[in-house]
């Protein structure tokens, strides 16, 4: 029915109508935190590319990509580069495709699942930093985004120093702003970039 935030109590109030109520009255629940999971990535979004209708090969959205082995010994173009693309690229390279080309507009931020210090990525952000980020979020969200982005960029540089010289990071490509970038977490994407396993 509706969601509102009470600035005095700093609580979220959710109004709903229960199907168990025969009178149809509105009920309320309060929460300290609110997660909105609207499924923005649940519908396949296939971009319109000039000449696509005349393409004789197969066009597959990642939602329908289930069996990488059927693409063995084929030339593949992957459009877009996010976490799903990174996983798809890894599975395609594992089955032995002929050639893979990755097309993406912007620079990306690649983070390892396990850092070079053999730490799980989530544990590299210490409690004090996370507490600082949380406090800054309340004071200045834009500043918090910049600091958090700077920390993630440092992790990328420390673990994959060669990436800054790769053509995917060329100056003609923009890096999305701190509030809009979605890091790609992958075990082998950076290594595949640097080794030239795809272009």
For each residue, the residues with C-beta under 8 A, 3 or more apart:
1: 15 16 17 26
2: 14 15
3: 12 13 14 15 34
4: 12 13 15
5: 10 11 12 13
6: 9 10 11 12 13 30
7: 10
8:
9: 6 30
10: 5 6 7 32
11: 5 6 30 31 32
12: 3 4 5 6 30 31 32 33 34
13: 3 4 5 6 28 29 30
14: 2 3 28 29 30 31 34
15: 1 2 3 4 26 27 28
16: 1 26 27 28 29
17: 1 21 24 25 26 27
18: 21 27
19:
20:
21: 17 18 24 25 27
22:
23:
24: 17 21
25: 17 21
26: 1 15 16 17
27: 15 16 17 18 21
28: 13 14 15 16
29: 13 14 16
30: 6 9 11 12 13 14
31: 11 12 14 34
32: 10 11 12
33: 12
34: 3 12 14 31
35:
36:
37:
38:
39: 42 43
40:
41:
42: 39
43: 39
44: 61 62 63 64
45: 61
46: 59 61
47: 79
48: 52
49: 52 79
50:
51: 54 55
52: 48 49 55 59
53:
54: 51
55: 51 52 59
56:
57:
58:
59: 46 52 55
60: 64 65
61: 44 45 46 64 65
62: 44 65 84 85 88
63: 44
64: 44 60 61
65: 60 61 62 68 88
66:
67: 70
68: 65 71 72 88 91 92 94 95
69: 72 95
70: 67
71: 68 74 76 92 95 97
72: 68 69 95 96 97
73: 96 97 98
74: 71 97 98
75: 97 98 99 100 101
76: 71 92 97 99 100 101
77: 100 101 102 103
78: 81 85 88 89 92 100 101 102 103
79: 47 49 103 104
80: 85 103 104
81: 78 85 86 102 104 108 184
82: 85 86 182 184
83: 86 87 182 184 185 186
84: 62 87 88
85: 62 78 80 81 82 88 89 102 184
86: 81 82 83 89 90 110 184 185 186 189
87: 83 84 90 91 186
88: 62 65 68 78 84 85 91 92
89: 78 85 86 92 93 100 102 189 192 198
90: 86 87 93 94 186 187 188 189 192
91: 68 87 88 94 95
92: 68 71 76 78 88 89 95 97 100
93: 89 90 96 97 100 192 197 198
94: 68 90 91
95: 68 69 71 72 91 92
96: 72 73 93
97: 71 72 73 74 75 76 92 93 100
98: 73 74 75
99: 75 76 198
100: 75 76 77 78 89 92 93 97 197 198 199
101: 75 76 77 78 198 199
102: 77 78 81 85 89 198 199
103: 77 78 79 80
104: 79 80 81 108 168
105: 173 174
106: 173 174 175 176
107: 168 169 173 174 175
108: 81 104 168 175 183 184
109: 149 152 153 156 175 181 183 184
110: 86 156 160 163 183 184 185 186 189 190 193
111: 121 152 155 156 159 183 184 185 186
112: 115 116 121 155 159 160 185 186 187 190
113: 120 121 185 186 187
114: 118 119 120 121 187
115: 112 118 119 120 121 124 155 158 159
116: 112 158 159
117: 124
118: 114 115
119: 114 115 123 124
120: 113 114 115 123 124
121: 111 112 113 114 115 124 155 185
122: 125
123: 119 120
124: 115 117 119 120 121 155
125: 122 129 130 151
126: 129 130
127: 130 131
128: 131 132
129: 125 126 132 133 151
130: 125 126 127 133 134
131: 127 128 134 135
132: 128 129 135 136 147
133: 129 130 136 137 144 147 148
134: 130 131 137 138
135: 131 132 138 139
136: 132 133 139 140 141 143 144 147
137: 133 134 141 144
138: 134 135
139: 135 136 143 144
140: 136 143 144
141: 136 137 144 145 179
142: 145 146 178 179
143: 136 139 140 146 147
144: 133 136 137 139 140 141 147 148
145: 141 142 148 149 177 178 179
146: 142 143 149 150 178
147: 132 133 136 143 144 150 151
148: 133 144 145 151 152 178
149: 109 145 146 152 153 178 181
150: 146 147 153 154
151: 125 129 147 148 154 155
152: 109 111 148 149 155 156 183
153: 109 149 150 156 157
154: 150 151 157 158
155: 111 112 115 121 124 151 152 158 159
156: 109 110 111 152 153 159 160 163
157: 153 154 160 161 163 164
158: 115 116 154 155 161
159: 111 112 115 116 155 156 190
160: 110 112 156 157 163 190 194
161: 157 158 164
162: 165 166 194
163: 110 156 157 160 166 168 169 190 193 194
164: 157 161 169
165: 162 169
166: 162 163 169 193 194
167: 170
168: 104 107 108 163 173 193
169: 107 163 164 165 166 173
170: 167 173
171:
172:
173: 105 106 107 168 169 170
174: 105 106 107
175: 106 107 108 109 181
176: 106 180 181 182
177: 145 180 181
178: 142 145 146 148 149 181
179: 141 142 145
180: 176 177
181: 109 149 175 176 177 178
182: 82 83 176
183: 108 109 110 111 152
184: 81 82 83 85 86 108 109 110 111 189
185: 83 86 110 111 112 113 121
186: 83 86 87 90 110 111 112 113 189 190
187: 90 112 113 114
188: 90 191 192
189: 86 89 90 110 184 186 192 193
190: 110 112 159 160 163 186 193 194
191: 188 194 195
192: 89 90 93 188 189 195 197 198
193: 110 163 166 168 189 190 198
194: 160 162 163 166 190 191
195: 191 192
196: 199
197: 93 100 192
198: 89 93 99 100 101 102 192 193
199: 100 101 102 196
